[in-house]
Amino acid sequence: MPIYKKLAANPTVRDPDKGRPLSLDERLIVQLQAPTPLDNLEAQEFRQVVMKALQQLKPDELRVMELRYQFKKSPGQSALQLGLTPEQLKRKERSALRQLRQHLAAYAAES
C-alpha cells in the first residue's frame, strides 16, 4: 500500500506537543523526515525488549508466532504445518500474545 494511502487511512495520529490530530500534509512530512540518532537508539532498545520477551516464550509458542507474524501464514496454514488443530493453534497464539503484552507493559511501566 502506498504511503499516502496508509496515512489517509490513519487520521488519529496526534501532535505530541499539542494533542490535536495532524493533518494529512503534516503526517506525510513526519513520515518523510529522516530518523534522528535518538529515534534509532529507541528503536534498537525496543527491538532488544521484544527479543527478550520472545525468548521467554515456550518453543512451540515461539514457532506459532514466527509462522503467523514473521512468515505471515494463515492460521490454517500454520496449524497444518505444526500438526495442530486450528483451535490448539489459536490457544497457543493467544497465550504467546498475552505473555508478550505483559512483558512489554512491564517495560513501559519502567520507562
C-alpha positions as CSV (number, residue, x, y, z in Angstrom):
1,M,0.0,0.0,0.0
2,P,1.4,3.4,-0.9
3,I,2.4,5.6,2.0
4,Y,-0.2,8.3,1.2
5,K,-3.0,5.7,1.4
6,K,-1.6,4.4,4.8
7,L,-1.5,8.0,6.1
8,A,-5.0,8.8,4.9
9,A,-6.3,5.6,6.5
10,N,-4.9,6.6,9.9
11,P,-6.4,10.1,10.8
12,T,-5.9,9.6,14.5
13,V,-2.2,10.5,14.6
14,R,-1.9,13.3,17.1
15,D,0.7,16.1,17.5
16,P,2.7,15.0,20.6
17,D,3.1,18.6,21.8
18,K,-0.4,20.0,21.2
19,G,-2.5,16.8,21.3
20,R,-4.5,17.8,18.2
21,P,-4.9,15.5,15.2
22,L,-2.3,16.0,12.5
23,S,-3.5,17.0,9.0
24,L,-2.7,14.7,6.1
25,D,0.1,17.0,5.0
26,E,1.6,17.1,8.5
27,R,1.5,13.3,8.7
28,L,3.3,13.0,5.3
29,I,6.0,15.4,6.4
30,V,6.6,13.4,9.6
31,Q,6.9,10.2,7.6
32,L,9.5,11.8,5.2
33,Q,11.7,13.2,7.9
34,A,15.0,11.3,8.5
35,P,15.2,9.5,11.8
36,T,17.3,11.2,14.5
37,P,20.0,9.3,16.4
38,L,17.6,9.2,19.4
39,D,14.9,7.6,17.2
40,N,17.5,5.0,16.2
41,L,18.5,4.3,19.8
42,E,14.9,4.0,20.9
43,A,14.2,1.6,18.1
44,Q,17.2,-0.5,19.0
45,E,16.2,-0.6,22.6
46,F,12.7,-1.6,21.7
47,R,14.0,-4.4,19.5
48,Q,16.0,-5.7,22.4
49,V,13.0,-5.7,24.7
50,V,10.9,-7.5,22.1
51,M,13.7,-10.1,21.6
52,K,13.9,-10.7,25.4
53,A,10.2,-11.1,25.6
54,L,10.2,-13.6,22.7
55,Q,12.9,-15.6,24.5
56,Q,10.5,-16.0,27.4
57,L,8.0,-18.0,25.2
58,K,7.9,-21.8,25.1
59,P,9.4,-23.2,21.9
60,D,6.0,-24.2,20.4
61,E,4.6,-20.7,21.2
62,L,7.6,-19.1,19.6
63,R,7.2,-21.2,16.4
64,V,3.5,-20.2,16.2
65,M,4.5,-16.5,16.4
66,E,7.2,-17.0,13.8
67,L,4.8,-18.6,11.3
68,R,1.9,-16.2,12.0
69,Y,3.8,-12.9,12.1
70,Q,7.2,-13.3,10.6
71,F,6.2,-15.6,7.7
72,K,2.6,-14.3,7.5
73,K,1.0,-17.7,7.4
74,S,-2.7,-18.0,7.9
75,P,-4.0,-19.8,11.0
76,G,-4.9,-22.8,8.8
77,Q,-1.5,-23.0,7.1
78,S,0.3,-22.6,10.5
79,A,-1.8,-25.3,12.2
80,L,-1.3,-27.7,9.3
81,Q,2.5,-27.1,9.3
82,L,2.7,-27.6,13.1
83,G,0.4,-30.6,13.1
84,L,-2.1,-28.8,15.4
85,T,-5.8,-28.2,15.1
86,P,-6.8,-24.6,14.4
87,E,-8.2,-24.3,18.0
88,Q,-4.9,-25.5,19.5
89,L,-3.0,-23.0,17.4
90,K,-5.3,-20.2,18.5
91,R,-4.8,-21.1,22.1
92,K,-1.0,-21.1,21.8
93,E,-1.1,-17.8,19.9
94,R,-3.4,-16.1,22.5
95,S,-1.1,-17.4,25.3
96,A,2.0,-16.1,23.5
97,L,0.4,-12.7,22.8
98,R,-0.7,-12.4,26.4
99,Q,2.8,-13.0,27.6
100,L,4.3,-10.6,25.2
101,R,1.9,-7.9,26.2
102,Q,2.6,-8.4,29.8
103,H,6.4,-8.2,29.2
104,L,6.0,-5.0,27.1
105,A,3.6,-3.5,29.7
106,A,6.2,-4.1,32.4
107,Y,8.8,-2.4,30.2
108,A,6.6,0.6,29.6
109,A,5.9,0.9,33.3
110,E,9.7,1.0,34.0
111,S,10.2,3.8,31.4
